[in-house]
Each structure stands twice: as structure tokens, then as C-alpha cells.
Amino acid sequence: MTQETKFRVWRGDAGEGALQDYTVEVNDGEVVLDVIQRIQATQALDLAVRWNCKAGKCGSCSAEVNGRPKLMCMTRMNTFKDDEVVTVTPLRTFPSIRDLVTDVSFNYVKAREVPAFAPPKGLKPGEYRMQQEDVARSQEFRKCIECFLCQNTCHAIRDHENNMTNFAGPRVLMRVAELDMHPLDVVDRKRVAQEDLGLGYCNITKCCTEVCPEHIKITDNALIPLKERVVDVKYDPVVWLGRKIGFRRD
């Protein structure tokens, strides 16, 4: 079955532009990305849109659909009402390059500030041993496809661009938490998380968790535990006293 649907798509360069209306045919079983590609092929040949796998695993086709951050390839058309206008705009938090394509390099710049995994001295790669329970704890975070929807929806940077200098966002801090939970890692990243990556800017509203297409519990399983570790080191009076007398707990 085919029906005509109205789309409103952002067209413009470097933040300057406007929404443009399109009427396009939609077939049963299609997703938003299918329709955007049809518009690109038949009505707007120069429409810029980023995509790759079309299977919800590459994170390339991130956009805002009717104001909500989503993967276009995983947003089914049958979730909209028959007479509903579907509005597709680029990720609002990042600078616009053209049409639906944004510059997400901020996320990679911040990711490079995270100290890499460092095993104990003398431990060779083939000698890594740990319990399955320790592996499972951080394995959830490896499902991240770096779509950056969590980064885009985090109001600490979405609504306050000046915070981007000091706040790395949930995706990067989740990586810090993953490494900090690794039983074989010897680097202390807690001060980096708090002082360099801006963990204190996160006020755990769980908006990042809500938009994650991989259903990673970013807030509950990564950010809150990381905050607890930072508080334990930085504010615990027993730890403070231990440092004064020469005892190091961290």
C-alpha cells in the first residue's frame, strides 16, 4: 500500500536555511531514511544526508525527527499518524555543514582527552585474566554505535554552547566509566573526569539514556557510578585524612 505523506526537511548551509516542504510517496514497511532518500532521488537531488549501514549499527543517520533525536533508519513510518507532517532537521547541538549533515568533530576531540587503557606493568596481552562478572559490568557500554544522540540531547551542552569547552558529554564520560571499571586498568581517571571532562555539569536527568538506540543505561550504570567514585576520592573526609597522614586509598 502506498500513500502520500508531507515532509518538512531542513535545507541550508552553515546554520543558515529554512524548512522546505515535500509531498512524497511512502510504502508499507519503510523508515524515515527511505523517504529522505526518495526525496533526494526525485525532488531534491542536492539534498545532503549522512548514512551508511541502514541497519541501526553505524550511527551515521542521526537527525531530529519531529523534534526528537533519532536514527532515521530505525524510525518507522507507521509510527506516525496518516495526516501527520514529518519534520526532519539536523542535530541541533552541533554546527550545521549542509542540510541534514552536522559537524560532530567535537565528540572525537573530547574522546582523545580520555587516557587510554593501561594494564599493569609486566602483564603481557595474552596474560589478561579477569572474572566474567567484571567483563559483564562494562560490556554494556561497548554496544555504543557513536550516533551521538546522547550528546545531542544533553541539555548541558545543547542549551549552553559555552559549556562545550569544559564538558565532554555523556558518550565520552561513559568511556571514562568503562575504563575506570576495568579490573586490569591502572590509570586513575577520576580527577580527569571531574576537572578536565566536566563530570560535575551532568545533573543526571537521564535524557541521554532515553534517546540511546542501543538502550544503554548511560546514567544509571555509567555516570552515577562514576560520580560516586569521584565523590569518594574528592570529598570523603576519611580519604582526605588518609592523604594527610600519607595513606593513599586511590
C-alpha positions as CSV (number, residue, x, y, z in Angstrom):
1,M,0.0,0.0,0.0
2,T,1.3,3.5,-0.9
3,Q,0.2,6.8,0.4
4,E,1.3,10.4,0.1
5,T,2.9,12.0,3.2
6,K,4.1,15.5,3.8
7,F,7.7,16.0,4.9
8,R,9.4,19.2,6.1
9,V,13.1,19.0,5.7
10,W,15.8,21.5,6.8
11,R,17.7,22.9,3.9
12,G,20.6,25.2,4.3
13,D,24.4,25.7,4.8
14,A,26.3,26.6,8.0
15,G,23.2,27.2,10.1
16,E,21.5,29.5,7.6
17,G,18.4,28.0,6.0
18,A,14.8,27.0,6.3
19,L,12.4,24.1,6.3
20,Q,11.2,23.1,2.9
21,D,8.0,21.1,2.2
22,Y,7.9,18.0,0.2
23,T,5.0,15.6,-0.7
24,V,6.3,12.1,-1.2
25,E,5.0,8.6,-1.6
26,V,5.5,6.2,1.3
27,N,5.3,2.4,1.1
28,D,4.4,-0.1,3.7
29,G,7.4,-1.1,5.9
30,E,9.5,2.0,5.2
31,V,11.5,4.1,7.6
32,V,12.3,7.8,7.6
33,L,15.6,7.3,5.8
34,D,13.9,5.5,2.9
35,V,11.7,8.5,2.4
36,I,14.5,11.0,2.7
37,Q,16.4,9.0,0.1
38,R,13.4,9.1,-2.2
39,I,13.2,12.9,-1.8
40,Q,16.9,13.1,-2.6
41,A,16.4,10.9,-5.7
42,T,13.3,12.6,-7.1
43,Q,12.8,16.1,-5.8
44,A,16.0,17.4,-4.2
45,L,19.0,16.0,-5.9
46,D,21.4,18.1,-3.9
47,L,20.0,17.2,-0.5
48,A,22.9,16.4,1.8
49,V,22.3,13.5,4.2
50,R,24.7,11.2,6.0
51,W,24.0,7.4,6.2
52,N,25.9,4.1,5.8
53,C,24.6,0.7,7.1
54,K,20.8,1.4,7.2
55,A,20.6,-1.2,9.9
56,G,21.0,0.9,13.1
57,K,24.6,-0.1,13.7
58,C,26.7,2.7,12.2
59,G,25.1,5.7,13.9
60,S,25.6,7.8,10.7
61,C,21.9,8.9,10.0
62,S,21.3,10.7,13.3
63,A,18.8,13.5,13.0
64,E,15.9,15.1,14.8
65,V,12.5,13.7,13.7
66,N,9.6,15.9,14.8
67,G,12.0,17.4,17.4
68,R,13.2,14.2,18.9
69,P,16.8,12.9,18.3
70,K,16.6,9.6,16.4
71,L,18.3,7.3,13.9
72,M,16.4,7.8,10.6
73,C,16.9,4.2,9.6
74,M,15.3,3.0,12.8
75,T,12.3,5.3,12.8
76,R,9.4,3.5,11.1
77,M,6.9,5.5,9.1
78,N,3.9,3.5,10.6
79,T,4.6,5.2,13.9
80,F,3.2,8.5,12.5
81,K,-0.4,9.3,12.0
82,D,-1.7,9.2,8.4
83,D,-2.1,13.0,8.3
84,E,0.9,13.9,10.4
85,V,3.6,16.1,8.8
86,V,7.1,14.6,9.4
87,T,9.7,17.2,10.1
88,V,13.4,16.2,9.8
89,T,16.1,18.6,11.0
90,P,19.9,18.1,11.7
91,L,21.2,17.5,15.2
92,R,20.7,20.9,17.0
93,T,23.7,20.8,19.3
94,F,26.4,20.6,16.6
95,P,27.3,23.1,13.8
96,S,25.5,22.6,10.5
97,I,27.5,21.8,7.5
98,R,24.8,21.4,5.0
99,D,21.1,20.3,5.1
100,L,20.9,17.3,7.5
101,V,24.7,16.9,7.9
102,T,26.4,18.3,11.0
103,D,29.9,18.7,12.2
104,V,30.3,16.2,15.1
105,S,34.1,16.5,15.4
106,F,33.6,17.9,18.9
107,N,32.9,14.4,20.1
108,Y,36.2,13.0,18.7
109,V,38.2,15.9,20.1
110,K,36.9,15.2,23.6
111,A,37.4,11.5,23.2
112,R,41.1,12.0,22.6
113,E,41.3,13.6,26.1
114,V,40.5,10.3,27.8
115,P,43.6,8.5,29.0
116,A,43.9,5.2,27.1
117,F,43.7,1.7,28.7
118,A,46.9,0.9,30.6
119,P,47.4,-2.7,32.0
120,P,49.7,-3.4,35.0
121,K,53.4,-3.3,34.2
122,G,54.9,-6.5,33.1
123,L,51.5,-8.0,32.1
124,K,51.5,-9.2,28.5
125,P,48.4,-9.2,26.3
126,G,48.0,-13.0,26.4
127,E,48.1,-13.0,30.2
128,Y,45.0,-10.8,30.8
129,R,42.7,-12.6,33.2
130,M,39.5,-11.4,34.9
131,Q,36.2,-12.7,36.1
132,Q,33.2,-12.8,33.8
133,E,31.3,-10.6,36.3
134,D,33.9,-7.8,35.8
135,V,33.6,-8.2,32.0
136,A,29.8,-8.0,32.0
137,R,29.8,-4.8,34.1
138,S,31.3,-2.7,31.3
139,Q,30.4,-4.8,28.3
140,E,27.1,-2.9,28.0
141,F,29.0,0.3,27.1
142,R,30.6,-1.5,24.1
143,K,27.3,-1.5,22.4
144,C,27.6,2.2,21.7
145,I,27.5,2.9,18.0
146,E,28.6,6.6,18.4
147,C,25.4,8.0,16.9
148,F,25.9,11.0,19.3
149,L,22.2,11.2,20.0
150,C,23.0,11.3,23.7
151,Q,25.5,14.1,23.1
152,N,22.9,16.0,21.1
153,T,20.1,15.7,23.6
154,C,22.2,16.5,26.7
155,H,20.9,19.9,27.7
156,A,24.1,20.8,29.5
157,I,25.7,21.5,26.0
158,R,22.5,21.6,23.9
159,D,21.2,24.7,25.6
160,H,24.6,26.1,26.8
161,E,27.1,26.1,23.9
162,N,29.7,27.7,26.2
163,N,29.8,24.6,28.3
164,M,31.3,22.6,25.4
165,T,34.7,23.9,26.3
166,N,34.6,22.2,29.7
167,F,32.0,19.4,29.4
168,A,32.7,16.3,27.3
169,G,29.2,14.9,27.4
170,P,27.7,11.5,28.3
171,R,29.3,9.5,25.5
172,V,32.8,10.5,26.5
173,L,32.2,10.1,30.2
174,M,30.7,6.7,29.6
175,R,34.0,5.7,28.1
176,V,35.8,7.0,31.2
177,A,33.5,5.0,33.4
178,E,34.1,1.8,31.3
179,L,37.8,2.1,31.7
180,D,37.6,3.0,35.4
181,M,35.6,-0.2,36.0
182,H,38.1,-2.4,34.1
183,P,39.8,-4.6,36.7
184,L,43.1,-4.6,34.8
185,D,43.4,-0.9,34.2
186,V,45.8,1.0,36.5
187,V,45.1,4.6,35.4
188,D,43.2,6.9,37.8
189,R,40.8,8.9,35.6
190,K,38.6,10.3,38.3
191,R,40.3,13.7,38.5
192,V,40.3,13.9,34.7
193,A,36.6,13.1,34.6
194,Q,35.8,15.8,37.2
195,E,38.3,18.6,36.4
196,D,39.0,18.2,32.7
197,L,35.9,16.5,31.2
198,G,33.3,18.3,33.4
199,L,31.5,15.4,35.1
200,G,30.0,17.9,37.5
201,Y,28.0,19.5,34.7
202,C,25.9,16.3,34.5
203,N,22.8,16.5,36.6
204,I,21.6,13.0,35.8
205,T,18.3,13.9,34.1
206,K,18.6,10.7,32.1
207,C,17.8,12.4,28.8
208,C,20.8,10.7,27.3
209,T,19.5,7.3,28.3
210,E,16.1,7.9,26.9
211,V,17.4,8.5,23.3
212,C,20.0,5.8,23.2
213,P,19.1,3.4,20.3
214,E,21.1,0.6,21.9
215,H,19.2,1.0,25.2
216,I,22.4,1.5,27.2
217,K,21.6,2.7,30.7
218,I,24.1,5.5,30.4
219,T,23.0,7.4,33.5
220,D,22.4,4.6,36.0
221,N,25.2,2.3,35.0
222,A,28.0,4.7,33.9
223,L,27.5,8.3,35.0
224,I,26.1,7.8,38.5
225,P,28.7,5.2,39.5
226,L,31.5,7.5,38.1
227,K,30.1,10.4,40.1
228,E,30.1,8.2,43.3
229,R,33.8,7.3,42.7
230,V,34.7,10.9,42.2
231,V,32.9,12.0,45.4
232,D,34.5,9.2,47.3
233,V,38.0,10.4,46.3
234,K,37.5,14.1,46.4
235,Y,35.1,14.7,49.3
236,D,35.2,11.7,51.7
237,P,36.7,13.1,54.9
238,V,38.3,9.7,55.7
239,V,40.1,9.7,52.4
240,W,41.2,13.4,53.0
241,L,42.6,12.5,56.4
242,G,44.3,9.5,54.9
243,R,46.1,11.7,52.4
244,K,47.2,14.0,55.2
245,I,48.9,11.2,57.1
246,G,50.3,9.6,53.9
247,F,47.8,6.8,53.3
248,R,46.6,6.6,49.7
249,R,43.4,4.8,49.0
250,D,43.0,5.8,45.3
